[in-house]
Amino acid sequence: MRPLSDHTPKPLLPLRGQPLLMWHVQALARGGVRRCVINTAWLGDQIPAALGPRQSTPWGEVTLQYSMEGRDFGHALETAGGIARALPWLDDPFWVVAGDVFAPDFEFDERRRAAFAHSHDLAHLWLVPNPAHHPRGDFGLDAHSRVLDLPPDDPRPRWTYSTIALLRHALFAPPWCDLPRGNPTGQAAPLAPLLRRAMAAGRVSGEVWHGPWADIGTPQRLAELEQAAP
């Protein structure tokens, strides 16, 4: 996202009149979520300075907590490392969404979280049609809503992981994850290996989201979304 991100963290880049991250806060509030944990790293001090300890929305007030990865450890912890660090603050199960995607119409429905809580799954992923910059996608999906880690030569369709998911605390414990709860030493770790282990055990469900979604990975994509504003 350079040069835009040289002085502004991506979640604070403006899109259609507000910081990108506020689209998520508002969507979560619309679904009944009243507390969010935000993991920060690059220029991370700017995010609590901009958003504060709480945000008022048309659907209610949302309390914001911050995991200051850059300040505490000097680097980003990646997705699994960051979640493990924040785990003591999170409900079980919990929603996760990356701060640099745009999905304004996604419904963080409490009924979906409750249904997932009563399942045997460790994760439920929302997949999207493959964007032009990621034509091969990430994972397959079978007729029983099981997410599949397909081998490279498998001809079945693949979808792109939207970075929106429901996850359980148990995914961040052995045998799926070796990080200690709270990740006190700040180990960086990606999420994909944990998900793949759980997929191999048949414990990751999923579905395809066909609503508006974009990965804000370049200034051009951000500009295109701004120009396409209704």
N, C-alpha and C positions, 0 to 999 in steps of 0.2 A: 504493500500500500504506500510505499514511498513515492513522492515526498510527503504525502498527506500525513503519514504516521510518524514522521521525523519528530514532530512536536506535539502530536495528539495521539493517544492510544486509540486503536481501531473502534472499540465500543463507544467512544465519545464522538466519532465523526458524525456530522449532522446529515440526516436524511429526512427529507420532507418535513422540515421544521422542528426536529428534535433529535437528540443523540440516538444513534442506532440502538444502544442498550435499552433505551426507554420503551421501544416497541415491545421488547420481551417483558419488561416490568409491567406494562399495561396489559399485555395478553395474559400473563400469569394472574394479575389482579382480577381480570375478567372471569377467570376460572375459579376464583375463590382463594388463591394463594395469598397469604398475608405476611410472609417472611421469605426473603431471598438471601442467599449467600453468593457473593460475587468474588471470584478468584481474580486477582490482579497481578501483573508482572511488569511489562514494559510501560514506563511512565505511570505506574500504578497509583501513585499518590494523587494523580489528577482525578481519578474516578470518584473516590469518596469526597474529594473537595467539590466536585461538580454536582453530585447527586445527594450527598448528605446521608444522615442516618435513616431517613424515611422519605417516601414519595407519596403524595396524594394523587389519586386517580379517580375517574368517574365511578369506579367500582369499589372504592375503599382505599384506605391507607396501607401501604406496604412498608414494612421494616426492612432495612438493608444492612446486612453484615458483610464484612470484607475480610478475605484471606489475603494478606499482603505478602505474596510470594517473593516479589522482587526485593522488598525491604527486608524481609526476614532471612532470605537465603541468597539473594543476589542473582537469581535466575528464575525462569518459569519452571514449574514442576510438571508440565504436560498434563494431559487430561486425567489419567489415573492417579498420578502423584498429587495433583491438585484436589481431586475428589477425596482421596485418602486423608489429606491434610484437613479438609473441611468436614469430614465424616461426623465428628462429634456434634456438629451443629445442625446436622441434617435429619429430617424425618426419615422413617423407613416404611415404605419405599419413598423415593424422591424423584422429582423431575430434574433433568439436566438439559441445557441448551447452550450452544456456543455463542459467545458474544458478538461474533462477526458474521452471523447469518441473518437473513431478513425473511420472516414468515409471519406477517402481521395478522393473518386470519386464523392461525393455528389455535385450536381450542385445548387449553390445559384443563381438561375436564376432570373434576374430582371423582366422578363415577368411573372413569377409566383407571385412575390410580387405585381406587378401592377394589375394582375387579382384578387388577394386576396383583394387589396385595394378597388376594385369596388364591392366586395361581401358584404353580411350582416353579415358575420361571424366575431367572435371575435378572433378566433384562427384557424390555420390550422396545424395539427400535421403530422409528418412523423413517421409511425410505422414500426417495423421490425419483422421478424420471431423470436419467443421466443428463446433466448439462453439457453444453458443447465443450467445455474445458475438461470434462472428465467422462469421456464417452464409454469407457469400459465398465464404469460403475464399481461397486464394492462387494455386494453380497447378493445371493439368490434368495428366493422366497418360495416355499412349497405350498401345496394346496391346503395344508394344515396350519398355515401361518407360522411355520418354523423358518427362521432365518438361517441360511446356509452359507458356509465358507467354501465356495465352489473352487475346484482346481482350475488353473489357467486354460486348460483345453476343454472344459465343460461347455457345451453349446447352450445351456439353459440361460434365460435372461438374467441379467444382473441389474441391480438398482444402486443408487448412491445413498449412503447413509447421510441423513439430513442434519445430524448432530443433535436431534431432539430425541429424548429417550426417557423411559422410566427405568430406574435401577434400584436394586436392593443393596443394603449394607453387606449382605453375605457375599456379593461378588468381589468385595475388597478384602476378603479373608481367604486363608488356604482352603482348598487347593487352587483356587483361581488366582489369588494375588498374595505375594509374599511381603508386601509393605505392612509395617506395624500401624495399628490404628492411630490416626492423628499424624502419621508420617513426621515424627518429631525432628528427624535429621534432614528433611527436605529432599528426599530422593525423587528425581524426575522419572516418570514412567508413562508410556502411552497406554491408551485404553484398548486399542485393537487386540493385543494378545490376550487380554482377559476375556473379551467378547468371543474370540475364536475358540478358546478353551471351553467356554460355556456352550457355544454353538455345537461343538463336537459332542457334548453331552446332551444335546437336544433341549437346552434350557433357555433359549433365546427365541422369543416370538417377535412378530413384526407385522407391519402393514404399510401400504403405499399411500403417501400423502400427495394429492394432486392439486392442492391449493398453491397460491403464490409462494415461491421460495427462491432464495438466491444466496449464494456464497459470495460475500463481499470481499473478494480476494485481490482486486485491482482497482485503481482509481477509475478506470473505464467502466467497470461494472457498477460502481457507485454512481457515476454520472448517468449511466443508462437508466438506472432505477429512478433517479431524480427526474429525468426527462419524461419518464413514463408515468409520473404521478397523475392520478385522476383529477 
